[in-house]
Amino acid sequence: MKSLLKIAFSFLVGGICILSACDDSDDNAISGFTLDTEIVTLDATGGTEVVKVASGTKWIAKVDQPWLQIMPANGVGATECKIVVDTTLSHDMRQATITFMPEGVAAKKVEVNQQGYNKSIGISIKEVEVPNMGKYGKRFFDVSVVSNVDFDINIATDATKKDWVEKPRYQVNLNQGARPRTTKLRFNWKMNTDPEERTAMVSFDAKEGEIESAVLKVIQEAAPEITDTRSGDSLALIIIQEKINTMAKWDTSEKMEYWRNVILWEKKDKEVKENPAMLGRVRSVGYTMISTKEELPEEVAKLTYLETLSFGSNTNTMLLFDLSLGTAVCELKHLKHLTIYAYGITKLPDELTKLGGTLESLDLSSNNFNSIPTILTPANFPKLTSLSLSGMRRYGSYSSLKTETRKEPGLMIDVSSNAFKNLLKWENLKVLNLSYNLLYGKLPANFYTFDAPIRKYTDEDINDPARGDTLKTAKDVLVGKVFRVLPNAIRVSMNLNFITGEIPDWVKYHPNLSKWDPFTLFFTQDIGYDKSGNLPGFTNEPANLDYYYELYPLNKPKLTEE
């Protein structure tokens, strides 16, 4: 029994010795100091690499660049060290060194190389398709540009086409050096009125260096063809309706002659008898309750035989932006009556003079002109007999023009200026409406110093058969004494402005003064102060028109028998 215990004890001690011998051999197997690599290479984005360290003694590691980390930075035995490298901000390659220093053994180094970013420009899409039309504010596409260089945007279209893709305003943010940054761009596009597809090539070109450009192809679908026919007119009307976003829409299931504010040429019309092609075509159209920030649609020019055109009540009238009438309306060779009411326009195109041979009435009331358009002259529009420039007030009420500082307040001009006097030379005008503007100063009484001065009444005027006997009773007051201003005007309105001073004789003794309704539409001025701080109003306003009827008894209202 004792022998068996001795044998068992011997085996137990032997086993322990064997295990102890094994452990000692593992520790002693690592001798010296070794690394599994001496060179590490990473791309520009950085990242993590692993270096295996085998050391029989303790060691520490040091790096010589702040963009590099080693974890762990010390140890003993077999260790996996992570080399962590930040993203570079440079186009050039950069280097760092990790020095491993073990106890009692020579130091070893690992070289770390990181590639720099190549200069490049990339875009999120290479091709985009857009429709031929769309609502304002919805006509755009977005592009993300990833680059590490500044770039220009160049847009090329067919030489025969207008620029229809707009270059956005942008700034490339390169505050992270060569690290690519994303610039989000929004391109607005204009509607296509041509019955053919069109393309634009948008090139993103580096400002410096030989770098391949990124190119985006933009394709816009063709517009429906608007023929010079009755059906073409109806298509043009509908497209215009969509473009200006009007609330008053037509029921297109009905015939065009039943559409609201649309009048067609009829067989009985004299013009149709002279030109049968006009039969059934659009003669007159009016749009109202619209919402747009753009000039008149180009499809307006497709309404070949249009005689009367009206746009009014734009919800964006009061916004501060420049808005032109556009040139489409200038192509209407038969247009006689044009009304652009409360649309928000601030300027007229020079091409509007093309209408000079036909235009008879022009109403631009309640728009945002700050001056009288220079093209509005008798020479440019010899057939014009009615001109309305009323309600040019951007902000509604004004308590004092002297202290008014708001931007572009409206039609604020001195009535003694030549710009205003030019309107008074318009002999053919029968109607001149200038109510509810910001006119100030004294009405001119003397026109001798004016360019192309207005003359005074003569005996020839008094005896003009076209005047009948109306002027003869006022001969002593008129001839050689009163300037012949707006001699054919049957209505002139200048009320609710800031005019001061005396009523000049050309107003006081005008042959048609009673037709002007002067106490309502001329003499009554606004409440407040003018540019000089004076209260508006005329100092010699008559109590009634008795003096006038004594001069012009033929104009005196007559009582009629029932």
C-alpha positions as CSV (number, residue, x, y, z in Angstrom):
1,M,0.0,0.0,0.0
2,K,2.8,2.4,0.9
3,S,4.5,1.5,-2.4
4,L,1.4,2.5,-4.3
5,L,1.2,5.9,-2.5
6,K,4.9,6.5,-3.3
7,I,4.3,5.7,-7.0
8,A,1.2,8.0,-7.2
9,F,3.1,10.8,-5.5
10,S,6.0,10.3,-7.9
11,F,3.7,10.7,-10.9
12,L,2.1,13.9,-9.4
13,V,5.4,15.6,-8.8
14,G,6.6,14.5,-12.3
15,G,3.5,16.0,-13.9
16,I,4.0,19.3,-12.1
17,C,7.6,19.4,-13.2
18,I,6.6,18.7,-16.8
19,L,4.0,21.6,-16.7
20,S,6.5,23.9,-15.2
21,A,9.1,23.0,-17.8
22,C,6.5,23.8,-20.6
23,D,5.8,27.3,-19.2
24,D,9.4,28.1,-18.9
25,S,10.1,27.1,-22.4
26,D,7.3,29.4,-23.9
27,D,8.7,32.5,-22.1
28,N,12.2,31.7,-23.1
29,A,11.1,31.0,-26.8
30,I,10.9,34.8,-27.4
31,S,14.4,36.1,-27.4
32,G,15.5,39.4,-28.7
33,F,13.1,41.8,-30.5
34,T,11.3,41.3,-33.8
35,L,8.7,43.1,-36.0
36,D,6.7,41.5,-38.7
37,T,7.0,44.6,-41.0
38,E,9.2,47.6,-41.4
39,I,7.1,49.6,-43.9
40,V,3.4,50.5,-43.7
41,T,1.6,52.4,-46.5
42,L,-1.9,53.9,-46.3
43,D,-4.1,55.9,-48.7
44,A,-5.1,59.5,-48.1
45,T,-8.2,58.7,-46.1
46,G,-6.0,57.1,-43.4
47,G,-7.1,54.2,-41.3
48,T,-5.6,51.4,-39.2
49,E,-2.7,48.9,-39.8
50,V,-1.5,46.2,-37.5
51,V,2.2,45.5,-36.6
52,K,3.0,42.3,-34.7
53,V,5.7,42.7,-32.1
54,A,7.6,39.8,-30.5
55,S,9.9,40.8,-27.6
56,G,11.6,38.9,-24.8
57,T,12.0,42.2,-22.9
58,K,9.9,45.2,-22.2
59,W,9.7,47.8,-24.9
60,I,8.2,51.2,-25.6
61,A,7.3,52.9,-28.9
62,K,7.5,56.6,-29.9
63,V,6.2,58.4,-33.0
64,D,7.6,61.5,-34.6
65,Q,4.4,63.0,-36.2
66,P,1.2,64.1,-34.5
67,W,-1.0,62.5,-37.2
68,L,0.1,59.1,-36.2
69,Q,-0.7,56.9,-33.1
70,I,0.5,53.5,-31.9
71,M,-1.6,51.4,-29.6
72,P,-0.4,50.0,-27.3
73,A,2.8,52.1,-27.0
74,N,4.6,49.6,-24.7
75,G,4.5,45.9,-23.8
76,V,6.4,42.6,-23.5
77,G,6.1,39.3,-25.3
78,A,3.9,38.9,-28.3
79,T,1.8,42.0,-29.0
80,E,-0.4,43.2,-31.9
81,C,0.1,47.0,-32.2
82,K,-2.5,49.1,-34.1
83,I,-1.1,52.0,-36.1
84,V,-3.8,54.7,-36.5
85,V,-3.4,57.3,-39.2
86,D,-5.5,60.4,-39.6
87,T,-6.9,61.6,-43.0
88,T,-4.4,63.8,-44.7
89,L,-5.1,67.3,-45.8
90,S,-2.4,67.5,-48.4
91,H,-2.0,66.5,-52.1
92,D,1.6,65.3,-51.3
93,M,2.7,62.1,-49.7
94,R,3.7,62.3,-46.1
95,Q,6.0,60.1,-43.9
96,A,6.4,59.3,-40.2
97,T,8.6,56.9,-38.2
98,I,7.7,54.7,-35.3
99,T,10.7,53.8,-33.1
100,F,10.5,50.7,-30.9
101,M,13.0,50.7,-28.0
102,P,13.3,47.4,-26.2
103,E,15.4,47.0,-23.0
104,G,18.9,45.7,-23.7
105,V,18.2,45.3,-27.4
106,A,18.9,47.7,-30.3
107,A,15.9,49.9,-31.4
108,K,14.0,49.1,-34.5
109,K,11.9,51.4,-36.7
110,V,8.7,51.2,-38.8
111,E,8.4,53.6,-41.7
112,V,4.8,54.8,-42.3
113,N,3.9,56.4,-45.7
114,Q,0.6,58.0,-46.5
115,Q,-0.4,59.0,-50.0
116,G,-1.8,62.5,-50.6
117,Y,-5.1,63.2,-52.3
118,N,-5.1,63.5,-56.1
119,K,-6.6,66.7,-57.3
120,S,-10.0,65.9,-58.7
121,I,-13.6,67.0,-59.4
122,G,-16.5,64.6,-59.3
123,I,-20.2,65.1,-59.7
124,S,-23.1,63.1,-58.3
125,I,-24.9,62.7,-61.7
126,K,-23.6,62.7,-65.3
127,E,-26.9,63.3,-67.1
128,V,-30.3,64.8,-66.1
129,E,-33.5,65.2,-68.0
130,V,-36.0,68.0,-67.3
131,P,-39.5,68.7,-68.7
132,N,-40.3,71.5,-71.1
133,M,-42.2,73.5,-68.5
134,G,-42.9,73.6,-64.7
135,K,-44.2,75.9,-62.0
136,Y,-42.0,78.8,-60.8
137,G,-39.8,77.7,-57.9
138,K,-39.9,74.1,-59.1
139,R,-37.8,74.4,-62.2
140,F,-34.4,73.2,-60.9
141,F,-32.2,70.2,-60.4
142,D,-29.5,69.6,-57.8
143,V,-26.0,68.4,-58.3
144,S,-23.4,67.5,-55.6
145,V,-19.8,68.3,-56.6
146,V,-17.0,66.5,-54.7
147,S,-13.7,68.3,-55.2
148,N,-10.5,69.3,-53.5
149,V,-9.8,72.2,-55.8
150,D,-11.7,75.4,-56.7
151,F,-13.6,75.2,-60.0
152,D,-15.5,77.3,-62.5
153,I,-18.8,76.4,-64.1
154,N,-19.2,76.8,-67.8
155,I,-22.4,76.1,-69.6
156,A,-22.6,75.5,-73.3
157,T,-25.8,75.4,-75.4
158,D,-26.5,75.3,-79.1
159,A,-25.4,78.6,-80.6
160,T,-29.0,79.2,-81.9
161,K,-30.6,78.7,-78.5
162,K,-30.8,81.0,-75.6
163,D,-29.1,80.3,-72.3
164,W,-31.7,78.2,-70.5
165,V,-29.7,76.7,-67.7
166,E,-28.7,79.3,-65.2
167,K,-25.3,79.3,-63.5
168,P,-25.8,79.1,-59.7
169,R,-24.0,81.3,-57.2
170,Y,-21.6,79.2,-55.1
171,Q,-18.4,79.1,-53.1
172,V,-16.2,76.1,-52.8
173,N,-15.2,75.5,-49.1
174,L,-11.6,74.2,-49.0
175,N,-11.0,74.7,-45.3
176,Q,-9.9,71.1,-45.0
177,G,-7.0,71.4,-47.4
178,A,-6.8,68.6,-50.0
179,R,-9.5,66.6,-48.4
180,P,-12.4,66.5,-50.9
181,R,-15.4,68.5,-49.9
182,T,-19.0,68.3,-51.2
183,T,-20.6,71.4,-52.7
184,K,-24.3,71.2,-53.3
185,L,-25.5,73.3,-56.3
186,R,-28.9,74.1,-57.5
187,F,-29.4,74.9,-61.2
188,N,-32.5,76.6,-62.4
189,W,-33.7,76.1,-65.9
190,K,-36.0,78.0,-68.2
191,M,-39.0,76.6,-70.0
192,N,-38.7,75.4,-73.5
193,T,-41.0,76.9,-76.1
194,D,-39.5,75.3,-79.1
195,P,-41.0,72.0,-80.5
196,E,-37.6,70.3,-80.4
197,E,-35.5,68.8,-77.6
198,R,-32.5,70.8,-76.5
199,T,-29.3,70.1,-74.6
200,A,-26.8,71.9,-72.4
201,M,-23.4,70.8,-71.3
202,V,-22.4,71.9,-67.9
203,S,-18.6,71.7,-67.3
204,F,-17.0,71.9,-63.9
205,D,-13.4,73.1,-64.7
206,A,-10.6,73.4,-62.2
207,K,-9.3,77.0,-61.8
208,E,-5.7,75.8,-61.6
209,G,-3.8,72.8,-62.7
210,E,-4.3,70.2,-65.4
211,I,-7.3,68.3,-64.0
212,E,-9.9,66.4,-65.9
213,S,-13.2,68.3,-65.9
214,A,-16.5,66.8,-64.8
215,V,-19.2,67.3,-67.4
216,L,-23.0,67.1,-66.9
217,K,-25.4,66.7,-69.8
218,V,-28.8,68.4,-69.4
219,I,-31.6,67.3,-71.7
220,Q,-34.9,69.2,-71.9
221,E,-37.9,67.7,-73.7
222,A,-39.5,69.5,-76.6
223,A,-42.4,71.8,-76.2
224,P,-45.7,71.0,-77.9
225,E,-45.7,72.6,-81.4
226,I,-47.9,75.7,-81.5
227,T,-49.0,76.1,-85.1
228,D,-50.4,79.3,-86.5
229,T,-53.9,78.0,-86.4
230,R,-57.0,78.2,-84.2
231,S,-55.8,75.0,-82.3
232,G,-52.4,76.6,-81.9
233,D,-54.1,79.6,-80.3
234,S,-55.9,77.4,-77.8
235,L,-52.7,75.6,-76.9
236,A,-50.8,78.9,-76.4
237,L,-53.6,80.1,-74.1
238,I,-53.4,77.0,-72.0
239,I,-49.6,77.1,-71.7
240,I,-49.6,80.7,-70.8
241,Q,-52.3,79.9,-68.1
242,E,-50.0,77.3,-66.6
243,K,-46.9,79.4,-66.7
244,I,-48.4,82.4,-64.9
245,N,-50.1,80.1,-62.4
246,T,-53.5,81.7,-62.6
247,M,-56.3,80.8,-60.3
248,A,-59.0,81.5,-62.9
249,K,-58.6,78.4,-65.1
250,W,-60.7,77.5,-68.1
251,D,-62.6,74.3,-68.6
252,T,-60.7,73.0,-71.6
253,S,-63.5,70.5,-72.3
254,E,-65.6,73.4,-73.6
255,K,-65.1,75.2,-76.9
256,M,-62.6,78.1,-76.8
257,E,-65.3,80.6,-77.6
258,Y,-66.9,79.8,-74.3
259,W,-63.7,80.4,-72.2
260,R,-63.9,83.3,-69.8
261,N,-62.2,86.6,-71.0
262,V,-61.5,85.1,-74.4
263,I,-63.0,86.7,-77.5
264,L,-62.6,85.3,-81.0
265,W,-62.7,87.1,-84.4
266,E,-66.1,86.6,-86.0
267,K,-67.3,86.6,-89.5
268,K,-69.1,89.9,-89.1
269,D,-66.0,91.7,-88.1
270,K,-64.6,94.1,-90.8
271,E,-61.1,92.8,-90.3
272,V,-62.2,89.2,-91.0
273,K,-63.8,90.3,-94.3
274,E,-60.5,91.8,-95.3
275,N,-58.4,88.8,-94.0
276,P,-60.5,85.6,-93.7
277,A,-57.5,83.8,-92.0
278,M,-58.5,85.7,-88.8
279,L,-61.8,84.0,-88.5
280,G,-62.0,82.0,-85.3
281,R,-58.6,83.2,-84.0
282,V,-58.2,84.8,-80.7
283,R,-59.0,88.5,-80.7
284,S,-58.9,89.3,-77.0
285,V,-57.7,87.6,-73.9
286,G,-57.4,88.6,-70.2
287,Y,-55.6,86.8,-67.4
288,T,-56.2,87.7,-63.7
289,M,-55.4,86.4,-60.2
290,I,-52.0,85.2,-61.2
291,S,-48.8,84.3,-59.3
292,T,-45.5,84.7,-61.1
293,K,-42.1,86.3,-60.8
294,E,-41.3,86.2,-64.5
295,E,-41.9,88.3,-67.5
296,L,-44.8,87.5,-69.9
297,P,-44.5,84.0,-71.3
298,E,-43.0,83.6,-74.8
299,E,-46.2,81.9,-76.0
300,V,-47.9,85.3,-76.0
301,A,-46.1,85.9,-79.3
302,K,-47.9,82.9,-80.8
303,L,-51.3,84.7,-80.6
304,T,-50.9,86.1,-84.1
305,Y,-54.1,88.1,-84.5
306,L,-54.4,89.3,-80.9
307,E,-55.9,92.8,-80.7
308,T,-56.5,93.2,-76.9
309,L,-54.3,91.7,-74.2
310,S,-54.6,92.0,-70.4
311,F,-52.7,90.6,-67.4
312,G,-53.6,91.7,-63.9
313,S,-53.5,91.1,-60.2
314,N,-50.2,89.3,-59.6
315,T,-49.8,88.1,-56.0
316,N,-46.1,89.0,-56.2
317,T,-46.6,92.7,-57.1
318,M,-45.1,94.1,-54.0
319,L,-41.9,92.0,-53.9
320,L,-38.6,93.9,-54.3
321,F,-37.1,92.6,-57.5
322,D,-36.6,93.8,-61.1
323,L,-39.1,92.5,-63.5
324,S,-39.3,93.3,-67.2
325,L,-42.4,93.1,-69.3
326,G,-40.5,90.9,-71.7
327,T,-40.3,90.9,-75.5
328,A,-43.0,88.4,-76.4
329,V,-45.7,91.0,-76.5
330,C,-43.6,93.1,-78.9
331,E,-44.2,90.6,-81.7
332,L,-48.0,91.1,-81.8
333,K,-48.5,93.0,-85.1
334,H,-52.2,93.6,-84.6
335,L,-52.2,94.6,-80.9
336,K,-54.1,97.8,-80.2
337,H,-54.9,97.6,-76.5
338,L,-52.4,96.4,-73.8
339,T,-53.1,96.3,-70.1
340,I,-50.5,95.1,-67.6
341,Y,-52.2,95.9,-64.3
342,A,-50.5,95.2,-60.9
343,Y,-48.1,92.7,-62.4
344,G,-45.0,94.0,-60.6
345,I,-43.0,95.1,-63.6
346,T,-40.3,97.7,-63.2
347,K,-39.1,98.3,-66.7
348,L,-40.1,98.1,-70.3
349,P,-38.1,96.6,-73.2
350,D,-36.9,98.9,-76.0
351,E,-38.5,96.5,-78.4
352,L,-41.9,97.7,-77.2
353,T,-41.6,100.4,-79.8
354,K,-42.4,97.8,-82.4
355,L,-46.1,98.3,-81.3
356,G,-45.9,102.0,-82.2
357,G,-47.8,101.5,-85.4
358,T,-50.8,99.8,-83.9
359,L,-51.0,100.5,-80.1
360,E,-53.9,102.8,-79.1
361,S,-54.1,102.2,-75.4
362,L,-51.6,101.3,-72.8
363,D,-52.4,100.7,-69.1
364,L,-49.4,100.0,-66.8
365,S,-51.2,101.0,-63.5
366,S,-50.2,99.6,-60.1
367,N,-46.8,98.4,-61.2
368,N,-43.4,99.3,-59.7
369,F,-41.9,101.9,-61.9
370,N,-39.8,104.5,-60.1
371,S,-39.6,106.7,-63.1
372,I,-41.5,107.3,-66.4
373,P,-40.1,104.9,-69.0
374,T,-38.2,106.9,-71.5
375,I,-39.5,105.0,-74.5
376,L,-43.0,106.4,-73.8
377,T,-43.0,109.3,-76.2
378,P,-45.4,110.5,-79.0
379,A,-42.7,109.8,-81.6
380,N,-42.5,106.1,-80.5
381,F,-46.3,105.6,-80.2
382,P,-48.0,108.0,-82.6
383,K,-51.3,106.2,-82.4
384,L,-51.6,106.0,-78.7
385,T,-54.6,107.9,-77.3
386,S,-54.9,106.4,-73.8
387,L,-52.0,106.1,-71.3
388,S,-52.5,105.0,-67.6
389,L,-49.7,105.2,-65.1
390,S,-51.7,105.3,-61.9
391,G,-51.1,103.6,-58.6
392,M,-47.3,103.3,-58.7
393,R,-46.9,103.0,-54.9
394,R,-45.0,100.0,-53.6
395,Y,-45.9,100.6,-50.0
396,G,-49.4,102.0,-50.1
397,S,-49.6,105.0,-47.8
398,Y,-47.0,107.7,-47.3
399,S,-47.1,110.3,-44.6
400,S,-44.1,112.3,-45.8
401,L,-42.1,112.2,-48.9
402,K,-39.4,114.3,-47.2
403,T,-38.6,111.6,-44.7
404,E,-39.3,108.6,-46.9
405,T,-36.3,106.3,-46.9
406,R,-37.7,103.0,-48.1
407,K,-36.1,101.4,-51.2
408,E,-37.8,102.1,-54.5
409,P,-41.0,103.6,-53.1
410,G,-42.7,104.1,-56.4
411,L,-43.3,106.8,-59.1
412,M,-41.8,109.7,-57.1
413,I,-40.9,112.5,-59.6
414,D,-41.1,116.3,-59.7
415,V,-43.9,117.5,-61.9
416,S,-41.7,120.4,-63.0
417,S,-39.1,118.0,-64.5
418,N,-38.6,117.4,-68.2
419,A,-39.5,113.7,-67.6
420,F,-43.0,114.8,-66.6
421,K,-43.3,117.6,-69.2
422,N,-42.7,115.0,-71.9
423,L,-46.1,113.5,-71.2
424,L,-47.7,116.9,-71.6
425,K,-46.4,117.2,-75.2
426,W,-48.6,114.2,-76.2
427,E,-51.1,115.9,-78.3
428,N,-52.9,112.8,-79.4
429,L,-53.7,111.6,-75.9
430,K,-57.3,111.6,-75.0
431,V,-56.8,109.9,-71.6
432,L,-53.9,110.4,-69.2
433,N,-54.2,108.8,-65.8
434,L,-51.6,109.6,-63.2
435,S,-53.6,109.2,-60.0
436,Y,-52.3,107.9,-56.7
437,N,-48.6,108.2,-57.4
438,L,-45.9,110.1,-55.6
439,L,-45.9,113.2,-57.9
440,Y,-44.7,116.3,-56.1
441,G,-43.8,119.9,-56.8
442,K,-45.5,122.6,-58.8
443,L,-47.2,121.9,-62.1
444,P,-45.3,123.7,-64.9
445,A,-46.9,127.0,-66.1
446,N,-44.3,128.0,-68.6
447,F,-43.2,125.8,-71.5
448,Y,-40.9,128.3,-73.4
449,T,-37.7,126.9,-71.9
450,F,-38.8,123.3,-72.6
451,D,-37.1,121.3,-75.4
452,A,-39.5,121.5,-78.4
453,P,-41.7,124.0,-76.5
454,I,-45.4,123.7,-76.4
455,R,-47.0,126.6,-78.1
456,K,-50.0,128.7,-77.1
457,Y,-53.4,128.7,-78.6
458,T,-53.8,130.6,-81.9
459,D,-56.6,131.9,-84.1
460,E,-56.2,128.8,-86.2
461,D,-57.0,126.6,-83.2
462,I,-60.1,128.7,-82.4
463,N,-61.4,128.4,-86.0
464,D,-60.5,124.7,-86.4
465,P,-63.6,123.1,-87.9
466,A,-63.0,120.0,-85.8
467,R,-63.5,122.0,-82.7
468,G,-66.8,123.5,-83.8
469,D,-67.8,126.6,-81.8
470,T,-66.5,125.3,-78.5
471,L,-63.3,127.5,-78.4
472,K,-64.7,130.6,-79.9
473,T,-66.4,131.8,-76.7
474,A,-63.0,131.6,-74.9
475,K,-60.9,133.2,-77.6
476,D,-59.9,136.2,-75.5
477,V,-58.6,134.0,-72.7
478,L,-56.9,131.4,-74.9
479,V,-55.2,133.0,-77.9
480,G,-51.6,134.0,-77.1
481,K,-52.1,133.4,-73.4
482,V,-52.7,129.8,-72.6
483,F,-50.4,127.0,-73.5
484,R,-51.9,124.3,-75.7
485,V,-51.2,121.4,-73.4
486,L,-52.9,118.0,-74.0
487,P,-55.4,119.8,-76.3
488,N,-57.4,116.6,-77.1
489,A,-57.5,115.1,-73.6
490,I,-61.1,114.4,-72.4
491,R,-59.8,112.9,-69.2
492,V,-56.7,113.8,-67.1
493,S,-56.4,112.5,-63.6
494,M,-53.6,113.5,-61.1
495,N,-55.5,113.3,-57.8
496,L,-54.0,111.7,-54.6
497,N,-50.5,112.8,-55.3
498,F,-48.4,115.4,-53.4
499,I,-48.6,118.3,-55.9
500,T,-48.6,121.9,-54.5
501,G,-48.7,125.5,-55.8
502,E,-51.2,127.0,-58.1
503,I,-53.3,125.4,-60.8
504,P,-51.8,126.6,-64.0
505,D,-53.9,128.3,-66.7
506,W,-53.5,125.3,-69.1
507,V,-55.5,123.3,-66.6
508,K,-57.8,126.0,-65.3
509,Y,-58.9,127.0,-68.9
510,H,-58.6,123.7,-70.6
511,P,-61.5,123.3,-73.1
512,N,-62.4,119.8,-71.7
513,L,-61.8,120.5,-68.0
514,S,-65.4,119.7,-67.0
515,K,-65.1,116.3,-68.5
516,W,-62.1,115.6,-66.3
517,D,-64.3,115.6,-63.1
518,P,-61.5,117.9,-61.7
519,F,-62.7,118.2,-58.1
520,T,-62.5,114.4,-57.7
521,L,-59.8,113.4,-60.2
522,F,-57.4,116.4,-60.3
523,F,-57.6,119.0,-57.5
524,T,-57.8,116.6,-54.6
525,Q,-54.4,115.7,-53.3
526,D,-53.1,113.3,-50.7
527,I,-52.7,113.9,-47.0
528,G,-49.2,114.3,-45.7
529,Y,-46.1,116.3,-46.7
530,D,-44.2,116.6,-50.0
531,K,-40.4,116.5,-50.5
532,S,-40.0,120.0,-49.2
533,G,-42.3,119.4,-46.2
534,N,-45.2,121.3,-47.7
535,L,-48.8,120.2,-47.4
536,P,-50.1,119.0,-50.8
537,G,-52.9,120.8,-52.5
538,F,-53.6,123.8,-54.8
539,T,-53.6,127.3,-53.4
540,N,-56.1,128.6,-56.0
541,E,-58.6,125.8,-56.3
542,P,-61.9,127.2,-57.5
543,A,-65.0,126.8,-55.5
544,N,-66.9,125.6,-58.5
545,L,-66.8,125.7,-62.4
546,D,-69.0,128.7,-62.9
547,Y,-66.1,130.7,-64.4
548,Y,-65.4,127.8,-66.8
549,Y,-69.0,127.5,-68.0
550,E,-69.0,131.3,-68.7
551,L,-66.1,130.7,-71.1
552,Y,-67.5,127.5,-72.5
553,P,-71.3,127.7,-72.4
554,L,-71.6,124.8,-74.8
555,N,-70.1,122.5,-72.2
556,K,-72.5,123.4,-69.5
557,P,-74.7,120.5,-68.5
558,K,-78.2,120.9,-69.8
559,L,-81.4,119.9,-67.9
560,T,-83.4,117.5,-69.9
561,E,-87.2,117.2,-69.8
562,E,-88.6,113.9,-68.6
